[in-house]
């Protein structure tokens, strides 16, 4: 049986996380996230820590959506949306070459369908129902790239979305964040 672990007290959480055989000395250095960042993830319901009674181990659980966004033009030509460029407030520019146009972390209490609606609204400003197709769910268990030593279970939900003519913006979409602007463009689907 698995139990979800959350503490509203940071000192209690710090004591708890320190009691496990994790590489905490690396946390908060280089590209690794800190203990404080994990605590905020848990408090904000962006991830969960599970305790497995049988194995006596902890595991971090994260759920995410990967969304392939398509549009079929009236001439039959299929287009695929692509996250193209991220521009940071400090002037840095990062080209993106991701398999899916939109990827979104789910809240621990959020269903994939609710998360899909939120992602389309936040990232593309699409607030009307879309034609969706659930493709598959993948589960991946591996050591976290963000938190050395912490095994993480990734629940990955893959969807395909087709935008109607009314939802389609030929010029693409722009998401304005606090520190980042993300541009999405259309490419011909091969």
Secondary structure, DSSP 4 states (H G I P E B T S, - for coil): -EEEE--S-HHHHHHHHHTS---TTTTTSTTPPPHHHHHHHHHTTS-EEEEETTTTEEEEEEEEEEEEEEEE-TTS-EEEEEEEEEEETTS-EEE---SSSEEEEPPTT--HHHHHHHHHHHHH---S--EEEEEEEEEEEEE-SSSTT-EEEEEEEEEEEE--TTT--TT-EEEE-SSEEEEEEEEE--
